[in-house]
Amino acid sequence: MTLALVRRRPGELPVEVTGFVGRGRELTRVDEALRQARMVTVTGPGGVGKTRIALRAAARVAGRYEHGVCLVELSELRDPELLPHTVAGCLGLPEGDSRPPLDAVLDHLRERKLLLILDTCEHLVDACAMLSDIVLHETTGVSVLATSRQPLDVPGEHICQIAPLPVRTTGGDAVDLFAQRAKAVDPAFEVHDGNRADVVALCRRLDGMPLAIELATVRLRVLPLEQLVARLEDRFRLLTGGRRTALPRHQTLRTAIEWSHELCTGQEQLLWSRLSVFAGSFDIAAIEEVCAGGELPREEILEALVGLVDKSVVQREGVDGSRYRMLDTLREYGAEHLVVRGEQAQMQERHYARYLKLAEDFDRNFLADDQIQRYHALREQHADIRLAIEYALAAPGKDHEAAALAGALWPYWHIAGLHTEGRYWYAKITDRFPGPVRERAWALAQSAYLGAFQADPKALDEAQECVRIADELDDPVVAGRGRVYLNLSLTFMERHEEAAKAADEAHRILEEAGDVVGLVTLETQIGYMRHLSGQLDAALEVCERGLRRLGEGSTEGWVRGYLHMVIGMARFRRGEYEQSRASGVTGMRIKHELGDGVGLAYCLELLAWLAGHDGRHEEAIWLLGAADPLWAGAGARLGGTSLMEEFHQTAVRAAQEALGEQRCAELRADGASRPLEQVVALATGQEEKQLIPAPRAQSHDLTRREHEVALLASEGLSNREIAERLVISKRTVDAHLERILAKLGVPVRGEIAGRLGELDG
């Protein structure tokens, strides 16, 4: 054995034996942090790549430190009292020094300009924090770069939080890492169109975690890729391998997670297991409602949560950092402990009860002024709404609970544009209730409502069956709502006489039942029906009545937005174009604030027709393009009605005659690619019309290699990183960049991305 011959000297940075993938932004952040502060801590969950990033960053900045870099690896150290001894050894200080190790370290460092790296501090966090604080106060030229699953809380500490690698359908850093590591296992392995979907699925299932991805690729020695993906559901049993030269805690995914678990207090471990009941993000209120109790009182939740955040078990997210999430890998580990503790059923029941209450409150207060805020709160928790329904459907004897939750969510599915998913859950409910009962009737009603927007003929059958059951049960609310949705289905099928009859019956029943939500919804639909049948005065009258029913100061969004949209369309047909535009803009603003994609698409259509009528054909076709992806999500453009589709086609034909098909295609594609914020700003007059692109310029004349370099530069990679990625010299990259800037006509590399977007869009 000759391992001793290649042993690194204490404190020396290791030579990288595997390729480094991505992390350009993270390396830049660490670099900039070290310029601004003398104490920088790289934090993140186990296996995310903190050490690799810190060591790569240290190698890049080593030239700034006269006496270089010293690495102190702490993963094998358990006794915090031995920390100064370990640092002294890495600095090369003689072991026979009679001085206390800490004194020897400080005396040595006072005369040096050096970067001291403390790697893997979380299990010695107090000792590392104390040492770092003393070093910073006792020296002037030493900086400390630490890696830890939680901050050290040293004064002046700068935190660089590391997230998992991004995964995209077209590739991404996680996919690149998998490809690189897989090729090391199997030299013939390549990512290609035939297996890309499996690789992406695998990387997503592993949260983009580098450690998990590397462990997975080892299994390619014995499993083909497709089988590996299939078996990942039992990841903890499967991923037991690892390279024999790896540190013990990195040999398996479970070991890496257990390392974090052992560092947690008893209450943190308990909260970790209970938080596993959440599928998506959660806030403090959700945590307290679901997880408090027993050994973890409500008043101690916050402290335990802070501990889990500090240890990178729980991630903060959201614009204001008020929501939290666990990586799927860590959640599953917590779920195992939840079962062992015997608390799984109790936590699942609490979780279900929370989301039932939220859904019922939203339904009961649907027309309230805080409707938009309530909806957004629900939308943030979609994964947990889904999980709660799944739990109720899977648990024995809870069919009624499943029906209650799915039924209360009827407005949520519409606003979110989740027509297909909503109908999926309602089909589950009708399967559980085959007889003539209220649960079946309500599920049929709401499935019909969703299906009508998709122009699905089955929606009519569902509405009719709902009405039959509700009449048999003598349930006025369900009978009235069933007829409301029967009216809508018949309206979209352009059977206006039958639709009007259903509306009259619905109105009578709902008035007697006092169902305000049903009535104002019906008035919106009657207005639309009258508009389609050419009864424009009647359409305006009923919509104005609907607005009065909501109240002059109402900030409700779902119904109010549609009422303004229908008013705008009726006025468009009456030739009242300024009033039509005003109503369309009002409806668009409301629908955008709410997040109702289908309602927004209707408003975009109206404003596009108005632009076309005024001869603003570029704007018209651009707005129609912006509506295209929204209609794609709805399942049918304009409900499939022929009259509305004719208005659409009239605007398209006029634009093509004025601009030509190629220019129209260009504008339509550009509109479809724009963020909705930009679309709404332009359509409502808040954005100058310069947002609409000029005719496409001639394509650049970059060579294939120059184009590759330009794309990598636009992603933020440095010239050296580009050289490593393309296996060419840095000098060659420098020359390419000079030519690229000249050909694209931009002064700095920061403008390459925008210019490529203009030329390649």
N, C-alpha and C positions, 0 to 999 in steps of 0.2 A: 504494500500500500504506500502511495506517495502523496496522500492528501496534505501532509504537513508542508510539502514543498510549495503548494499554491495557496497556503493560508495567508490571508491579508494581515498586514500590520495593524495593531490596535488603532482605532480612530480613522483608518483609511476608508474612503468610499469604495464600495464593491464595484466590480466591472459588470456592466449589464450583459447578461447572457441570453436574454430574450428581447425581442423588439419592443419598442415603446410606441403605443398607439394613441393618437389624439392628444387631448389635454392641453392644447395650445393656450386656451383662455386661462385655465387654472395655473399654468406655469407663469403666465404673465402677471396674474394676480399675486402670486407668491413673490415674484421678482419685485413688483411695485411695492408690496408690503414691506419687504426687507429694505427698501430705499427709505421708507417712511418711519419704520419702527425698528427697535432693536429686539423686540420679542414678538415672534410670529408663531402661531400654532395652527397646524393643518389638522382639521377635524373631519370626522365622517364615520360612518358605520364600518364594522370590521369587514375586510375584504374589498373595500371600495378603491384601494390603491393609494392610500395616504403616503405610505413609505416610498413607493416608486416616484410619486410626484415630488415629494420633498427631496429625495436624492437627486433626481434629474434637475430640479430647480437649483439645488446646491452646486451641482457641477457647472451649471450655467453662470452662476454668480461668483464662483470661487475666485476669479481673478480680481474681484473687488476687495479681497481680504489678503493683506500682506502675508499673513502666516497661515493662510489656507483654511481648510475645513476639517473639523474633527467630528466623527460619527460615534455616538454612544448608543449602542443597541441594548435595550432594557427588557426585551421580551422574556429572557430567562432569569431575570433578577426578581426575587420575591421579597427580600428583606429591605425595607426602605433605608435602614441604617447603613447599608452597604453602598448606597448610591454614590457618595463622594469617592469611595474606593474605586468604583467602576469608572468614574469619570477620570480619576487620576491615572488609572491604567491605560485608558484610551488616549490620554495626552502624552503617554510615554514617560510618566514620572517614575522614578525608582521606587520599588516597593519597600525598600529598607529605610525610607525617609522617616525620621523620628517625629516629625510634625504631624498633627492631626491631618487626615487626608483633605478635609475641606480647606484648611489653611494652606496646604501645599498647592491645591488647585488654584486658589485665589491669587497666591503669590506668583504663580506661573502666568496666569491670564492677565494680570495687571499690566504687563509690559507688552502685550500682544494685541494685534488686530486680527480677529479670528471669528469664524462662524462655528458655533457649537450646536450640533444636532442631537437632540434627545428624542430617540425613536421609540415609540410605544410607551407612552407615559400613563395610560389610564389606570393601571393597577397600582401605580405609585404616584398618583396625582398630587397628593399633599407634599410629598418629599420633592418631587420635581418642581412644583411651584415654589417651594421655599428656596431650593438651590438656584433656580432661575432668578428669583428676586434678589438674592444676595449677589449673584454674579453681575447682574445689571447695575446694582448700586456700587459695587466694589471695583468695577472696571469701566473703562471708557471706550475701548475698541472692540469689545466682544458683543456679538449678536447671538441670540438663541433662536433656533428653528426647531420646534417640537412637533411631533405627531401624536395625536391622542384622540380617543373617541369622545372626549369632552374637553372643554377649555380648561386651562390651568388657573384662570382667574388671577393672573399676575397683573399688577398695575402697568398700564401701557401696552398690554397684550393686543395684538392684531390677529383676528380670527380669519382663516381661509377655509370655509366649509366646502367639502368635496362631495359632489353628487355622483351617482352611478353614471356610466357611459350612456350617451344618447343612442336610441334605437329608432331607425327610420325604415320605411318600406323599401327605400332605395339603397339602404346600406346603413351607414353611420359608424361611429367609432366602435360600438359594441360588436357589430358584424365584422368589422375589420379585425378586431382582436380575436374573435372566434376563428376567422379564416387563417390568421397568422398562427395561432396555437394549434389549430387542426392540421395545418400543413406540417408542423413539427412532428405530429403524431403519425400522419399519413402523408408522405411527400406528394402523393398524387391528388390530394384533396384540393378542390377549387370551389369557390362560390360562383354559381352560374344561374341562369334563368330557371333551370329545372329544380334547383334545390334552395334558391334564395328564400322562398316563402317559409320553408322549414327552419332555415337558419335564423330568420327574423323572428319567427314564433318562439324558437328556443331562447334567443337573447331576451325577448320580452318576458318570457316566463321566468327568467332568471334576473329580472329587474335591471338588466344592464350591469350587474355587479361583476367586476373583473374576476374576483376570486371564484365565484360560482361558474362563470364562463370557462375559466381555465380548468376547473375541476371537471366540467362537462366534457371538454374536448378529450380528456384522458380516456373517456369511455368509448371514443371512436375506435380504439384499438380492438374492441370486441363487439361493438354494436354499430350497425349502419345508422346514418343520420336520422332517417325517418323513425326508426325504433327508439332512438334516444329521445326524440321529441315526445313520442307517445308515452314513454316511461317516466317522464319528468314529473308526473303527478305524484309519484312516490319518491320525490327527490332526495329525501333524507336517507332513505334506504339505499338508493342508487349511487349517490355521489359519496362513496366512502374511500375512494382512491385518492391518490395524490403522489407527487414525486417524493421518493424516499429522502431526497436532499432538502425537502422543505422543512421549515420549522414545524414542530408538532402541532401548534395551534392552527396551522394553515393546511394541514393534511386533508381535512374534510371541511365541508361547509358547516356541518354540525359543530365541529370543534371551534370554528371561528365564532359561531353564534354563542356557544356555551361560554366562551371566553368573556363575552360581554355580560351574559346572564350572571356569571359568578361575581362580577364586579358590582352588581346591583344590591341594594338593601332588600330586606324581606318585603317591604311595602312596594318598592319599585318592581320587584319580581311579580308580586300579586297584580299590580296594575298592568304590567306587561301582558300577563296572561288574559286579564279581563278585556284589555283593549283589542285583543285579537278577534273579538266578536264583530268589530267594525270592518266593513269591506273597503270603505273609502276614507275620506278625510273626516275629521271630527273636531268639535270645538269644546271648550271647557264645560258648557252646559250639557252637552251630550255625554261627556265623560262622567260628570257628577251624577247625571240621571241614571246611567246604565251601570257604572262601575263602583259606585260608592256602596259601602255597607260592610258589616262584619268587622274583619280585621283592618279594613281600610275605610275609616269614617270620611264623610264628605269634606270635613274641614282639613283633612290631611291629603286630599287628592292633589292639590296644586303642588305641594312639595315633592310628592312622588313623580308627578309629571315633569317638573323641572329637572329632577334627577335623570329621568329617561331621555329628555332632550339633550342634556349635557353629555350623556353617554352615547349619543347618536343612535339610540334605539328608536326614538320618535323624532320625526322631522317636522319642523315648522314650515308652513307654506301659506300662500295667499298674499295679497298686496300688503296687508297690515300685519301679517304673521299671526293672525288670530285662529288659524286652523292648523291641525296637526295630522300626521299620517305616519303609518309604519310601512316600511317596505314589505312586500308580500312574503319574502323569505323569512323575515323576523316575525311577521304576523302568524305564519304557519307554525313556527316554533312555539310562540306563545299559546297557540290553540292546543298544542299537544299538552302543555302544562295545565291548561284550563280543564282538559279531560281528566288528567291525573288528580287534580284538586276536587273533582266531582262537581264543578260549577258550570259546566257547559250549558245544560238545559236552563238553569236559572238566568244566566247571562243572555242567552238567546231569547228567552221570554221577555226580559227587560228591554232588550233591543227592539223586538217586535212592538212592544207596547209604546215605546217612544215614537216610532214612525207611524203607528196607527194614530196616535194623538195628533201629530203634526199634520197628517193627511186630513183627518176629520176637522181640525181647526181651519185648514185651508178651504175645505168644502163648505163648512158652516158659515164662514166669513168671506165667501168668495167675492162678493161685490164691495167689500170694505175698502176704505181708502188706502190701506197698507197692502193691498193685493200684490202689487209688484214686488215689494220687499219680501212678502211671504213666499212668493213663487221662487225668487232667487235663492232664498234659504233652502227650499226644497231641492232646487236644481243642483245645488252644491253637494247634496247628499244622495244623489241618484243611485250610486252603487249600494248604499245601505237600504234605500227604499226597495230596490230589487232583491236584496238579500233577505229582507224581512218578509216579502211575499214568498220567496222560495222556502223560507223556514216554515211558514204557516202551511204551505202546500205539502211539505214533506213530513211534518210532524203529525202523528196519528191524532185524529179527532179534531183537527183545527181547520177544517174546510170553511166553516163560518167566519173564522178570523181572517182567512185568506180573502174571502169574498168581501168582507168589510173593508179591508185595506185597499184592495184593488178598486173597489167601487167608489171609495172616497177620493181616489186619485183621478177621477174622470177629467177635471179641468187641467190637471198637471200634464197629462199625456198630450192634450191639444196644444197648450202653450209651448211645451218643449218640442213640438213637432215629432213626437214619438208615436205616431199613429200605428205603425206596424207593431211596435212592442206592446203598446196598450192593448191592441186587439189580441195579441198572443196571450196576455194574462187573462183577458176576458174569456177566451176560448178554454183556458184551463178551468175557469170557474164554471162555465156552462157544462163542461165534462163532468165536474163533481156534483152538479145539481141538474140531473136530466129531467126532473119532474117540473110541474107548473108551480114553482115557488118564487118568492120575491127575489132571491139571490140570482136565479137564472134570468128573470125578467130584466133586472137592472143591468146585469152584465151584457145581455143582448142589446139593451138600449144604448149603452155606451159604446159597444162595438159598432153598432150601426152609425152612431154619430161620427166616430173616427173613420169608418169605412166610406161614409158619404164624401168626405174630403178627398178620399183616394179614388173616387169615381168607381167604386166596387159595387157591381149590381147586387152582390150578396147582402149589402147593407140594408137594402129594401126588405129582403126576407127576414132579416134579424129584427128590424123595427116592427114589422107586421106581427111576428111571433111574440115580441114583447107586449104589444098592445093586447093581443088575445089573452095572454097570461094575466096581465095587470087588470083587465076588465073582469076576468074570472075571479081574481082575488079581491076585487073592489078596492084597489090601492090607487087613490087619485094622483099621488105624486108620480108614481111610475107610469100610470096610464097617460098622464099629461105629458111627461117627458118623452115617453115612447112616441107620442104623436108629433111632438116637436121634431124629433129626429126622422120620423116618417116624412114630415113636411120637407125636411132638408134633402133627403134622398130623392124624393119625387121632383123637387126643384132642380137638382143637378141633372136629373134625367129628362128635364124639360117637359114634365107632365104637370103643367101648372094648374089645371083645373082640379086634379086630384090633390095636389099639394095644398091648394087653397082650402079645400074641404078639411084636410087633416089639420090645417092651421086653425080653422074656426073651432073644431072640436077641442083642440089643445087649449086654445084661449079660454074657452068656457070652463074646462076642468081645472086649469091652473088658477084661474081667478077664484073659483070656489075653494081651492086648496090653499090659496094664499102663497103660492110658490113664486116669489119675486124673481129668483134666478131663472126659472123656467120661462116666465113671462117676458123678461127683457131679452133673453136669448131668442125667443120666438119672434119678438118684434124686429130684431135684427134680420132674421131669416125672411120674414114677410117683406121687409123693405127690399131685400135682395131679389126675392121672387117677383115683386111688383116691377122692379127695375128691369129684370130680364123679360117680363111680359109686356114691357112698353108703357106701363102705368106709372109714369114718372112722378106726377103730382102725388099719387098715393104713396109711392116709395119714400118721397121726402117727408110726407106727413107722419108716417109710422116711425121713421127713424128719429124725427124730432121728438116724438112722443117717448121713444126709448131713452133719449138723452134726458128728458125731463124726469122720467122715472128714476134715473140714476142720481139726479140732483145736479144743480148748476156747478157746485164746487167739487164734484166727484173727481177723484184721481184713480179710479178703477181703470184698468187698461185693456182687458180682453174684449169686453162687449163694446166699450166706448170707442176703441180704435176701429172696430168693424163698422160701427154706426157712422163714423166720419168717412170711412172708406166708401160705404154704400152711398152716402150723400154725395160724395165727390163724383162717383160714377153716374149717378142720376143727373147731376148738373152738367157733366160732360156731354151726355146725350141731349140735354136741353140747350146746348150751345153756350152755357154760362161758364166759360173757361176759367176766368179769374177765380170765381167762387169754387169751382171744381178743384183748381190747384190748391187753394187755401185748405179745403177739406182734406185733400190727399196728403198735403204736408203735415197737417195735424195728426191724421191717422198714422202716418209713417213715424213721426216722432214718438207717439204713444207705443206703437208696436215695437219699435227699436228699443225703447227703454224697458219694455216688458221682456223682450227676447223672443217674441212670437214670429218665427220665420215665415210661416204661411201667410199670416196677416201682412207682414212686411212685403212679401212677394206681390200680393194684391195691390198694395199701394205703389210699388215700383212700376207695375204694369200701367196703372192709371197715369202716373206722372210721365211715363214713356209715351203713352198715347197723346198726352197733351203736348209734349215736346215735338212729336212728329207732326201734330196738327199745326204747330207754329213754325214748321220748317226747320226745327233744330234736330236734324236727323242723326247727327253724330251722337248727341246726347240721348236721343231716343233709343238707338240700337245699343248704346253702352249700358243704359239702364235695364233694358231687356236682358242683356248678358248678365248683369248683376243679379237678376231674378232667377236665372237658369238653375244655379245650384240649390236655391231654396225650393224651387218646384221639384227638383230631383229628389229632395228629401221628403217632400210631401207625397209623392207618388203619382200626382196628376196635375198638370198645369190648369189653373183656373177651374178646377172641379170638373174638367172635361166638357163644359157647356159650349155649344157651337157658337152662340152669339158672342161670348167673351173671346173665344178663340179667333173669331173673325176680326175683332178689334185688334188683337195681337198681330195677326197676319197682315192687316192693313198697314200697321206701323212698320212692319218688316219690309213689305213690298215698297213702300214709299222711300225707306232708307236705301234699299238696294238700287232703286232707280236713280236716286240722287248721288249715291256714293260709290256704287259698284259692289259686287258681291265680296271681292277680296277685302276691301276696306271695312265692310260691315262685319266680316268674319273676324278681322283683326280687332275691331272695337268690341265686339261681343265677347271675345275671349278675354280681352283686358278687363272688361267689367266683371266678368265671372271670377277673375283672380284677385280682385281688390277686397280689402277688409271692409266689413259692413260699415264701420265708422266713417270711412272715406265716402262710401256710396251714399250714405244718409246725408253727410255734410254737403255733397254736391247736389243731391236731389232736393234738399230743403233750402238751398241757396246760401249755406254757410261756407261753402268752398267754391273758389273760383273755378270756372270751367276749364282752366288750364290743366286740371286733373286728367281730362280726357286726352290721351296721347295724340301727338301729331302723327302723320303717316310714317310708317316704319322706314328708318334710314337703311341705306345699303349695308349689307353685312360686313363686318370687319374682315380683314385679311390675315388674321392670326393663323400661324401654322398649328398643326395638331399639338405639338409639344408646348407652344406658347399658350394655347388655349388651356391645356392641363395646368400649367404654371399659374395662369391667371385665375382659374377656378380655385386652386389651393390658396393663393394669396387672398382672394376675396373671402375665404373662410377664416382668415386671421392667422394662418401659419407663417412663421418666420422664414427667411430665405434658407436658413440651415435646415429647418424642419421639412421644407419643400424638397431640398436636396436629398435628405434621407428617405423621404417618401418615394421619390422618383428614381432613386439610386443614381444620382448625377452629382457633380461637384457643386459646391456653393458658388464658385466663380461663374459657372455656367448659368445658374439661376439668376445671379446678379445681372448678367448680360441679357437674359431673357426678359427680366423685369424692365430694363431700360427700353427695350424694343416694344414691349407691351404698352407701356405708358405712352410712348410716342404714337403707336398705331391707334390706340383708343382715344387719344386726345385728352387725357386726364393728367393732372399735375402730380398727384400722389396716389399711392396704392390703396388708400382708404376709399377712393372713388371707383375702383375697378369693378366692385360688385354691382353698383348702380348702372354703370355703363354696359356691363355684360347683360344686365337685365333688359336694358333698352334694345340692345342689338340682337339678343337671343330669345327675347320674350315671345 
